[in-house]
Amino acid sequence: MTKGPHPFSGTSPQLTVDLGAVVSNFRTLRDVAQPSGSTCAGVLKANSYGMGFERVAEALWDENCNTFFVALVGEGVKLRALFPKATIYVLSPYLNFDAALLREHHLIPCLYDLDGIDLWIAANDTTAPAALHFETGINRLGLSPQDLEHLLGNRSRLNKLDLKLVMSHLSSADEQQSIHNAQQLEAFKCIRAEFPDTPASLANTAGIFLGPDYHFDLVRPGIGLYGHDPHYYENQGSRLKPVATFAAPLAQVKDLKAGEAVGYGATELDRDSTIGVILCGYADGVMRALFKPDSKEGHQVSINGYKAPILGRVSMDMITIDLTAVPKEARTIGSMVEIFGNHSPVENAAAMAGTSAYELFTRVSGRAVRKYV
């Protein structure tokens, strides 16, 4: 799929997506789950976590991944246009006005309550294809234990469904030792026992790494495809390859004296410093929390192989960084400064901002040019 150049690609921030790493991560996750007899799907919601779902989906399809999960019906419609034969599940709750699109594009809704089941059955002339999502402990969306009793006590609803999948979602799989993992696993095993002939799915990326008991028939990695290992901090490293490099050009370098100030809020310099201005800011997805005004601590970005901390508050379109320790020959105007990527791990940025890689990936705005390698 070839598109024309971004009209402002020279000055815009860039998100470079390594599709080979996406495929490598899919293989790694598939290989972990495959001995359990589990199929590996791909979660493409939120524009593939900001990476660009069309190119990611094409790379996964070429690797024989043919089952996908999206959040919204509109995402499913776009995906169906690319892959007429794919199996596509829609994770958002079923609403009646979605019925025509779901049927027309052969999308499978995930149903979370009895009312949703009834509405979907009523919208179909024949048995209605569906997945049933059960609550096992995360307490967001999901069929409750009481709903399960109703379904089993009167199977008329189930008889009107072409049941493709029973599923649930783990609340604490990022924490390998959490007691909630085992509790949810046991709850889901009991549910699955009531649907012995229907494929079952529990594990997200982190759940895949919890072990074969969590794999069931289908695993559905999301964040792992895009390079983040949810157990990165516990394991002090990643089993997956980085996918995304978020960078922006260096626009100006200037020398300042101790006592001068930088940026909004006037962060005062403790020493003579060389600062650089990067054409990227919170409008592009760089969180203001990547600089701490009280401690003057900033996330370490990377320029031509050298580390440089953010210095001063992140503004809408610009960041200032401390280049004092960076050799003059490495401070070239136009050099791309890596906010996160191979040299400045997204996990470090997430820790500094008090958030997750999920949020940093999906925050990268449409102003950033997506480039694929």
C-alpha positions as CSV (number, residue, x, y, z in Angstrom):
1,M,0.0,0.0,0.0
2,T,1.9,3.1,-1.2
3,K,1.0,6.6,-0.1
4,G,2.4,9.9,-1.1
5,P,4.9,11.8,1.1
6,H,3.6,13.7,4.1
7,P,3.4,17.3,3.1
8,F,5.5,18.5,6.0
9,S,7.8,15.5,6.4
10,G,10.9,17.6,6.7
11,T,10.0,19.2,10.0
12,S,7.4,16.8,11.4
13,P,8.2,14.3,14.1
14,Q,8.4,10.7,12.8
15,L,7.2,7.4,14.1
16,T,9.3,4.7,12.4
17,V,7.7,1.3,12.6
18,D,9.8,-1.8,12.1
19,L,7.4,-4.3,10.5
20,G,10.1,-7.0,10.6
21,A,10.1,-6.6,14.4
22,V,6.3,-6.9,14.5
23,V,6.5,-10.2,12.6
24,S,9.4,-11.4,14.8
25,N,7.4,-10.6,17.9
26,F,4.3,-12.4,16.5
27,R,6.5,-15.4,15.9
28,T,7.9,-15.3,19.4
29,L,4.4,-15.1,21.0
30,R,3.0,-17.7,18.6
31,D,5.9,-20.0,19.5
32,V,5.3,-19.7,23.2
33,A,1.6,-20.5,22.8
34,Q,1.8,-23.1,20.0
35,P,2.9,-26.1,22.2
36,S,-0.4,-25.7,24.1
37,G,-2.3,-26.1,20.8
38,S,-3.3,-22.4,20.9
39,T,-3.8,-20.2,17.8
40,C,-2.3,-16.7,17.9
41,A,-4.5,-13.8,16.9
42,G,-3.5,-10.1,16.5
43,V,-5.0,-7.2,18.4
44,L,-5.2,-4.1,16.1
45,K,-7.3,-1.7,18.1
46,A,-6.5,2.0,18.3
47,N,-4.8,2.0,14.9
48,S,-2.6,-0.9,16.0
49,Y,-1.6,1.0,19.2
50,G,-0.7,4.0,17.0
51,M,1.5,2.1,14.6
52,G,-0.9,2.1,11.6
53,F,-3.2,-0.8,11.4
54,E,-3.2,-1.3,7.6
55,R,0.6,-1.9,7.4
56,V,0.7,-3.9,10.6
57,A,-2.3,-6.1,9.5
58,E,-0.7,-6.7,6.1
59,A,2.6,-7.9,7.8
60,L,0.7,-10.2,10.1
61,W,-1.5,-11.6,7.4
62,D,1.6,-12.5,5.4
63,E,2.7,-14.4,8.4
64,N,-0.5,-16.5,8.4
65,C,-2.2,-14.6,11.1
66,N,-5.9,-14.5,10.0
67,T,-7.8,-13.7,13.2
68,F,-7.9,-10.1,14.5
69,F,-9.5,-8.1,17.3
70,V,-10.4,-4.5,17.0
71,A,-12.1,-2.1,19.4
72,L,-14.7,-0.4,17.2
73,V,-17.0,-1.5,14.4
74,G,-15.5,1.2,12.1
75,E,-12.1,-0.4,12.6
76,G,-13.5,-3.8,11.7
77,V,-15.1,-2.3,8.5
78,K,-11.8,-0.9,7.4
79,L,-10.0,-4.2,8.2
80,R,-12.6,-6.2,6.3
81,A,-11.9,-4.2,3.1
82,L,-8.3,-5.3,3.3
83,F,-8.9,-8.9,4.2
84,P,-12.2,-10.5,3.0
85,K,-11.4,-13.9,4.5
86,A,-10.1,-12.7,7.9
87,T,-11.9,-13.6,11.2
88,I,-12.6,-10.2,12.9
89,Y,-13.9,-9.8,16.4
90,V,-15.2,-6.4,17.6
91,L,-14.4,-5.8,21.3
92,S,-16.6,-2.8,22.0
93,P,-20.1,-3.5,23.5
94,Y,-22.8,-4.3,21.0
95,L,-25.2,-1.5,20.2
96,N,-28.3,-2.0,18.1
97,F,-27.4,0.6,15.5
98,D,-24.2,-1.4,14.7
99,A,-26.2,-4.4,13.5
100,A,-26.3,-3.6,9.8
101,L,-22.5,-3.0,9.6
102,L,-21.7,-6.1,11.6
103,R,-23.8,-8.3,9.3
104,E,-22.7,-6.6,6.1
105,H,-19.0,-6.9,6.9
106,H,-19.2,-10.3,8.6
107,L,-17.8,-8.9,11.9
108,I,-18.2,-10.9,15.1
109,P,-19.4,-8.9,18.1
110,C,-18.2,-9.7,21.6
111,L,-21.3,-9.7,23.9
112,Y,-21.1,-8.7,27.5
113,D,-24.6,-8.8,28.9
114,L,-28.0,-10.5,28.4
115,D,-29.5,-7.4,26.8
116,G,-26.8,-7.3,24.2
117,I,-27.3,-10.9,23.4
118,D,-31.0,-10.4,23.0
119,L,-30.6,-7.4,20.7
120,W,-28.0,-9.2,18.6
121,I,-30.3,-12.3,18.2
122,A,-33.2,-10.1,17.3
123,A,-31.2,-8.3,14.6
124,N,-30.4,-11.6,12.8
125,D,-32.7,-13.9,10.8
126,T,-30.5,-16.9,11.4
127,T,-28.2,-18.0,14.2
128,A,-26.1,-15.0,15.1
129,P,-22.3,-15.3,15.2
130,A,-20.9,-14.0,18.4
131,A,-18.3,-14.3,21.1
132,L,-19.3,-14.2,24.8
133,H,-17.1,-12.3,27.1
134,F,-17.4,-13.3,30.8
135,E,-16.5,-11.4,33.9
136,T,-13.8,-13.2,36.0
137,G,-12.4,-10.4,38.1
138,I,-11.5,-7.3,36.2
139,N,-15.0,-5.9,36.7
140,R,-15.2,-3.9,33.6
141,L,-17.4,-5.4,30.8
142,G,-18.5,-9.0,31.0
143,L,-21.3,-11.5,31.6
144,S,-21.7,-11.9,35.3
145,P,-22.0,-15.3,37.1
146,Q,-25.7,-14.6,37.4
147,D,-25.9,-14.1,33.6
148,L,-24.1,-17.4,33.1
149,E,-26.7,-19.1,35.3
150,H,-29.5,-17.6,33.2
151,L,-27.8,-18.7,30.0
152,L,-27.4,-22.3,31.2
153,G,-30.8,-22.4,32.9
154,N,-32.6,-21.5,29.7
155,R,-30.5,-22.4,26.7
156,S,-32.9,-20.8,24.2
157,R,-30.5,-17.8,23.9
158,L,-27.5,-20.0,23.3
159,N,-29.4,-22.0,20.7
160,K,-29.9,-18.9,18.7
161,L,-26.2,-18.0,18.7
162,D,-23.4,-19.3,16.4
163,L,-21.0,-19.2,19.3
164,K,-17.5,-18.7,18.0
165,L,-15.6,-18.0,21.2
166,V,-15.9,-17.7,25.0
167,M,-13.4,-15.3,26.5
168,S,-12.4,-13.2,29.5
169,H,-9.6,-10.7,30.2
170,L,-6.9,-10.7,32.9
171,S,-6.7,-7.7,35.3
172,S,-3.1,-8.2,36.5
173,A,-1.2,-10.3,34.0
174,D,1.5,-7.6,34.0
175,E,2.3,-8.7,37.5
176,Q,3.5,-12.3,37.3
177,Q,3.1,-13.1,41.0
178,S,-0.4,-11.5,41.4
179,I,-2.9,-13.8,43.1
180,H,-5.6,-12.4,40.8
181,N,-4.1,-14.3,37.8
182,A,-4.7,-17.7,39.4
183,Q,-8.1,-16.6,40.7
184,Q,-9.3,-15.5,37.3
185,L,-7.8,-18.6,35.7
186,E,-9.8,-20.9,38.0
187,A,-13.0,-18.8,37.4
188,F,-12.5,-19.1,33.6
189,K,-11.9,-22.8,33.7
190,C,-15.3,-23.2,35.3
191,I,-16.9,-21.1,32.6
192,R,-15.1,-22.9,29.8
193,A,-16.3,-26.3,31.2
194,E,-19.8,-25.2,30.4
195,F,-18.9,-24.7,26.7
196,P,-16.6,-27.7,25.9
197,D,-17.1,-27.5,22.2
198,T,-16.4,-23.7,21.9
199,P,-12.9,-22.3,21.5
200,A,-11.8,-20.3,24.6
201,S,-9.5,-17.3,25.0
202,L,-8.0,-15.7,28.1
203,A,-4.5,-14.6,27.5
204,N,-3.3,-11.2,26.3
205,T,0.5,-10.6,25.8
206,A,1.3,-10.8,29.5
207,G,-1.0,-13.8,29.9
208,I,0.9,-15.7,27.2
209,F,4.0,-15.4,29.3
210,L,2.2,-16.7,32.4
211,G,2.4,-20.2,31.0
212,P,0.4,-22.8,29.1
213,D,-2.5,-23.0,31.7
214,Y,-3.5,-19.6,30.4
215,H,-3.4,-20.3,26.7
216,F,-6.5,-22.3,26.0
217,D,-7.4,-22.3,22.3
218,L,-6.7,-18.7,21.2
219,V,-4.2,-16.1,22.5
220,R,-4.7,-12.5,21.6
221,P,-1.5,-10.4,22.0
222,G,-1.6,-6.7,21.5
223,I,1.2,-4.6,23.1
224,G,3.7,-7.5,22.6
225,L,3.3,-7.2,18.8
226,Y,4.5,-3.6,19.1
227,G,7.6,-4.4,21.1
228,H,6.7,-3.9,24.8
229,D,7.2,-6.9,27.1
230,P,4.7,-6.3,30.0
231,H,7.1,-8.1,32.4
232,Y,10.0,-5.8,31.3
233,Y,10.5,-4.3,34.8
234,E,10.2,-7.6,36.7
235,N,12.6,-9.4,34.2
236,Q,14.9,-6.4,33.8
237,G,14.7,-6.8,30.1
238,S,12.5,-7.7,27.2
239,R,11.9,-10.9,25.3
240,L,10.6,-8.9,22.4
241,K,12.1,-6.6,19.7
242,P,11.4,-2.8,19.8
243,V,9.1,-1.8,17.0
244,A,8.6,1.9,17.3
245,T,11.1,4.8,17.2
246,F,9.6,8.2,17.9
247,A,11.9,11.0,16.9
248,A,11.9,14.7,15.9
249,P,14.4,17.0,14.3
250,L,16.8,19.2,16.2
251,A,16.0,22.8,15.1
252,Q,18.4,25.0,17.1
253,V,21.3,24.9,19.4
254,K,22.2,27.7,21.8
255,D,24.6,28.4,24.6
256,L,23.2,29.8,27.9
257,K,24.8,31.1,31.1
258,A,24.0,29.8,34.6
259,G,21.0,31.6,36.0
260,E,19.3,32.0,32.6
261,A,16.0,30.3,32.2
262,V,14.5,27.8,29.8
263,G,10.9,27.4,28.6
264,Y,7.5,27.9,30.2
265,G,7.8,28.3,34.0
266,A,11.4,29.6,33.5
267,T,13.4,26.5,34.6
268,E,16.6,28.2,35.9
269,L,20.0,26.8,34.8
270,D,22.4,25.7,37.5
271,R,25.4,25.9,35.2
272,D,26.5,27.2,31.8
273,S,24.7,24.9,29.4
274,T,24.2,24.1,25.7
275,I,20.5,23.5,24.9
276,G,18.8,22.2,21.8
277,V,15.3,22.7,20.6
278,I,13.4,19.8,19.1
279,L,10.3,20.2,16.9
280,C,8.0,18.0,18.9
281,G,5.7,18.6,21.9
282,Y,2.7,17.5,23.7
283,A,0.5,18.0,20.6
284,D,2.5,15.2,19.1
285,G,2.1,12.9,22.1
286,V,5.1,13.8,24.3
287,M,3.9,13.9,27.9
288,R,4.6,17.0,30.0
289,A,5.5,14.5,32.8
290,L,8.7,13.7,31.0
291,F,10.2,16.6,32.8
292,K,10.0,17.2,36.5
293,P,10.3,20.9,37.3
294,D,10.9,20.5,41.0
295,S,13.9,18.2,40.6
296,K,14.8,19.4,37.1
297,E,15.0,15.7,36.1
298,G,14.1,14.9,32.5
299,H,13.7,11.8,30.4
300,Q,16.9,10.9,28.5
301,V,16.5,11.2,24.8
302,S,19.1,10.1,22.3
303,I,20.9,12.2,19.5
304,N,23.4,10.5,17.3
305,G,24.1,7.9,19.9
306,Y,24.5,10.3,22.8
307,K,22.1,10.7,25.7
308,A,20.6,14.1,26.5
309,P,18.0,14.8,29.2
310,I,14.9,16.9,28.5
311,L,15.5,20.3,30.2
312,G,12.5,22.6,30.8
313,R,8.8,22.0,30.4
314,V,7.4,20.2,27.3
315,S,5.4,22.7,25.3
316,M,2.9,22.2,22.5
317,D,5.3,22.0,19.6
318,M,8.8,22.0,21.1
319,I,11.0,20.3,23.6
320,T,14.3,21.7,24.9
321,I,17.1,19.3,25.8
322,D,20.5,19.6,27.6
323,L,23.2,19.1,25.0
324,T,26.1,20.2,27.3
325,A,27.6,16.7,27.4
326,V,27.0,15.9,23.7
327,P,30.1,16.5,21.4
328,K,29.7,19.5,19.1
329,E,29.9,17.3,16.0
330,A,26.9,15.3,17.2
331,R,24.7,18.4,17.6
332,T,23.9,18.8,13.9
333,I,20.9,20.8,13.0
334,G,18.3,18.5,11.4
335,S,19.5,15.4,13.3
336,M,16.7,13.2,14.5
337,V,16.4,13.1,18.2
338,E,14.9,9.9,19.6
339,I,12.2,10.3,22.2
340,F,11.8,6.6,22.6
341,G,13.1,3.6,20.5
342,N,16.1,1.4,20.4
343,H,18.4,3.8,22.3
344,S,15.8,5.4,24.6
345,P,13.5,2.5,25.6
346,V,9.8,3.4,25.8
347,E,9.8,1.6,29.2
348,N,12.2,4.3,30.6
349,A,9.9,7.1,29.3
350,A,6.9,5.4,30.7
351,A,8.6,5.1,34.1
352,M,9.5,8.7,34.1
353,A,6.0,9.8,33.2
354,G,4.3,7.4,35.7
355,T,2.4,5.7,32.9
356,S,2.7,2.7,30.5
357,A,4.1,2.0,27.1
358,Y,0.5,1.5,26.0
359,E,-0.3,5.1,26.7
360,L,2.9,6.5,25.1
361,F,2.4,4.5,21.9
362,T,-1.2,5.5,21.5
363,R,-0.5,9.2,22.3
364,V,1.7,9.7,19.2
365,S,-0.5,12.0,17.2
366,G,-1.4,12.2,13.6
367,R,1.1,15.0,13.1
368,A,3.9,12.4,13.3
369,V,4.8,10.9,9.9
370,R,4.6,7.1,10.0
371,K,7.5,5.5,8.2
372,Y,7.8,1.7,7.7
373,V,11.0,-0.3,7.5
